Amino acid sequence: MTHKKSTGLGRALKVPAHGYTALLLSILTLWLLGPFLRLLDFEEISEAVLFTVTVLAAGYAMSKQGKSFLLIIGLGMLFIFSMWFVAPRGQHDLGILPSATGLLFYGVVAYELLVDILSKESRVNMDLINGAISVYLLIGICFAHFYALVFALDPSAFRGIEAGTVTASQFTYFSFVTLTTLGYGDITPLTPVSGNFAILEATVGQLYLTVLVARLVGLHSSQGPEK
C-alpha cells in the first residue's frame, strides 16, 4: 500500500508500504542494540554498521520520491563514507565531516517525512503514526549531530564532555535529554551557539509532540475501519 497525496509543492509524495515502520525499527535498533555491542567490545564497527542500516531504511522509506530520493541516497552514501573512512578510529560519527553529513542526511529525511505527514488530510494508519514518531526521533538525532559538529569546532562548547574521551553516544544522550526537557544537568552548554540551539531543540520537541503527534493520534482514534 502506498501513501500518496499532493502537497501543493508541485509534487506527489509517496512512501512504500511499511516504509515508516521500517525506519522506526531501524532507529530503535540503533538505540537498543548499540550499547550492548559496545559492551561486547564491538565498538569499532557497531555504531557504523547500525547507522548504515538506518541509512538503508531511510532510503527505502524515501525510495518512491524521485529527485528527493536521489538527494537522500547521495547524502546517505557521503555519510556512510565519512563514518567508515574519514572519522577517527572508534568514533565513526564524530568529527566535522561525519557530523555535518549526518546532520544534512537526517535533516532532509526528517523534512521529507514531515511534508508527507502534513499532507495527509483524512485517513491516518499506524504506519503514518510510526512515521510521526520517526520524525521526532530524527529531530533528536539531527541535533545530536549538530552538537557533535559544534564540539568538533569548539571543544569548550560543553561542560561534562572531555575532548579525549568523547563518544557519539554522549551527544545523542544530551540531545534527547534536551528534546524531552529532562535536563539532568550532567552535560551543559557553555557557549551562545550550543546554549541557543539547546533552547531551540527543547522548544521544537514540545511543539512537535503537542501539535503534530497528538493530532495524528486523535485522527486515527476517531476513524472507522478502513474500507
ZIWORA-V211696 format. One record per backbone hydrogen bond with DSSP energy under -0.5 kcal/mol. NH is the residue of the N-H (numbers start at 1). CO is the residue of the C=O. E is the energy in kcal/mol with one decimal. If there is no record, write none. Layout:
nh->NH co->CO e->E
nh->NH co->CO e->E
This chain:
nh->3 co->15 e->-1.4
nh->5 co->13 e->-1.0
nh->7 co->11 e->-1.1
nh->13 co->5 e->-1.4
nh->13 co->11 e->-0.5
nh->15 co->3 e->-1.0
nh->19 co->16 e->-2.4
nh->22 co->18 e->-2.3
nh->23 co->19 e->-1.8
nh->24 co->20 e->-2.5
nh->25 co->21 e->-2.5
nh->26 co->22 e->-1.9
nh->27 co->23 e->-2.0
nh->28 co->24 e->-2.4
nh->29 co->25 e->-2.3
nh->30 co->26 e->-2.0
nh->31 co->27 e->-1.8
nh->32 co->28 e->-3.0
nh->33 co->29 e->-2.6
nh->34 co->29 e->-0.7
nh->34 co->30 e->-0.8
nh->35 co->31 e->-0.8
nh->36 co->32 e->-0.5
nh->37 co->33 e->-2.1
nh->38 co->34 e->-2.0
nh->39 co->35 e->-1.7
nh->40 co->36 e->-1.3
nh->41 co->38 e->-1.5
nh->42 co->37 e->-2.6
nh->45 co->42 e->-1.2
nh->46 co->42 e->-2.7
nh->49 co->45 e->-2.7
nh->50 co->46 e->-2.6
nh->51 co->47 e->-2.7
nh->52 co->48 e->-2.0
nh->53 co->49 e->-2.1
nh->54 co->50 e->-2.0
nh->55 co->51 e->-2.3
nh->56 co->52 e->-2.3
nh->57 co->53 e->-2.4
nh->58 co->54 e->-2.5
nh->59 co->55 e->-2.4
nh->60 co->56 e->-2.1
nh->61 co->57 e->-2.3
nh->62 co->58 e->-1.7
nh->63 co->60 e->-1.4
nh->65 co->62 e->-1.7
nh->68 co->65 e->-1.7
nh->70 co->66 e->-1.7
nh->71 co->67 e->-2.2
nh->72 co->68 e->-2.5
nh->73 co->69 e->-2.8
nh->74 co->70 e->-2.4
nh->75 co->71 e->-2.5
nh->76 co->72 e->-2.8
nh->77 co->73 e->-2.7
nh->78 co->74 e->-2.0
nh->79 co->75 e->-2.5
nh->80 co->76 e->-2.7
nh->81 co->77 e->-2.6
nh->82 co->78 e->-2.4
nh->83 co->79 e->-1.9
nh->84 co->80 e->-2.5
nh->85 co->81 e->-2.7
nh->86 co->81 e->-0.6
nh->86 co->82 e->-1.0
nh->87 co->82 e->-2.4
nh->91 co->88 e->-2.4
nh->94 co->91 e->-1.6
nh->99 co->95 e->-1.8
nh->100 co->96 e->-2.6
nh->101 co->97 e->-2.8
nh->102 co->98 e->-2.2
nh->103 co->99 e->-2.2
nh->104 co->100 e->-2.2
nh->105 co->101 e->-2.8
nh->106 co->102 e->-2.5
nh->107 co->103 e->-1.8
nh->108 co->104 e->-2.4
nh->109 co->105 e->-2.2
nh->110 co->106 e->-2.5
nh->111 co->107 e->-2.2
nh->112 co->108 e->-2.7
nh->113 co->109 e->-2.5
nh->114 co->110 e->-2.4
nh->115 co->111 e->-2.5
nh->116 co->112 e->-2.0
nh->117 co->113 e->-2.6
nh->118 co->114 e->-2.7
nh->119 co->115 e->-1.2
nh->120 co->116 e->-0.5
nh->120 co->117 e->-1.2
nh->129 co->125 e->-1.8
nh->130 co->126 e->-2.5
nh->131 co->127 e->-1.6
nh->132 co->128 e->-2.0
nh->133 co->129 e->-2.2
nh->134 co->130 e->-2.3
nh->135 co->131 e->-2.3
nh->136 co->132 e->-1.7
nh->137 co->133 e->-2.2
nh->138 co->134 e->-2.8
nh->139 co->135 e->-2.1
nh->140 co->136 e->-1.5
nh->141 co->137 e->-2.0
nh->142 co->138 e->-2.9
nh->143 co->139 e->-2.2
nh->144 co->140 e->-1.9
nh->145 co->141 e->-2.1
nh->146 co->142 e->-2.1
nh->147 co->143 e->-2.8
nh->148 co->144 e->-2.1
nh->149 co->145 e->-2.2
nh->150 co->146 e->-2.6
nh->151 co->147 e->-2.6
nh->152 co->148 e->-2.2
nh->153 co->149 e->-1.7
nh->154 co->150 e->-2.4
nh->157 co->154 e->-2.0
nh->159 co->188 e->-3.0
nh->165 co->162 e->-0.9
nh->166 co->162 e->-0.8
nh->170 co->167 e->-1.0
nh->171 co->167 e->-0.8
nh->171 co->168 e->-0.6
nh->172 co->168 e->-1.8
nh->173 co->169 e->-2.6
nh->174 co->170 e->-2.5
nh->175 co->171 e->-2.5
nh->176 co->172 e->-2.3
nh->177 co->173 e->-2.2
nh->178 co->174 e->-2.0
nh->179 co->175 e->-3.0
nh->180 co->176 e->-2.0
nh->181 co->178 e->-1.2
nh->182 co->177 e->-2.0
nh->183 co->177 e->-1.0
nh->188 co->159 e->-2.1
nh->190 co->157 e->-3.2
nh->191 co->157 e->-0.9
nh->195 co->191 e->-2.8
nh->196 co->192 e->-2.7
nh->197 co->193 e->-2.0
nh->198 co->194 e->-1.5
nh->199 co->195 e->-2.0
nh->200 co->196 e->-2.2
nh->201 co->197 e->-2.5
nh->202 co->198 e->-2.2
nh->203 co->199 e->-2.2
nh->204 co->200 e->-2.8
nh->205 co->201 e->-2.7
nh->206 co->202 e->-1.8
nh->207 co->203 e->-2.4
nh->208 co->204 e->-2.7
nh->209 co->205 e->-1.9
nh->210 co->206 e->-2.2
nh->211 co->207 e->-2.4
nh->212 co->207 e->-0.5
nh->212 co->208 e->-1.6
nh->213 co->208 e->-1.5
nh->214 co->209 e->-1.4
nh->215 co->211 e->-0.8
nh->216 co->212 e->-2.4
nh->217 co->213 e->-2.6
nh->218 co->214 e->-2.2
nh->219 co->215 e->-2.5
nh->220 co->216 e->-2.5
nh->221 co->217 e->-2.4
nh->222 co->218 e->-1.6
nh->223 co->219 e->-0.7
nh->223 co->220 e->-0.7
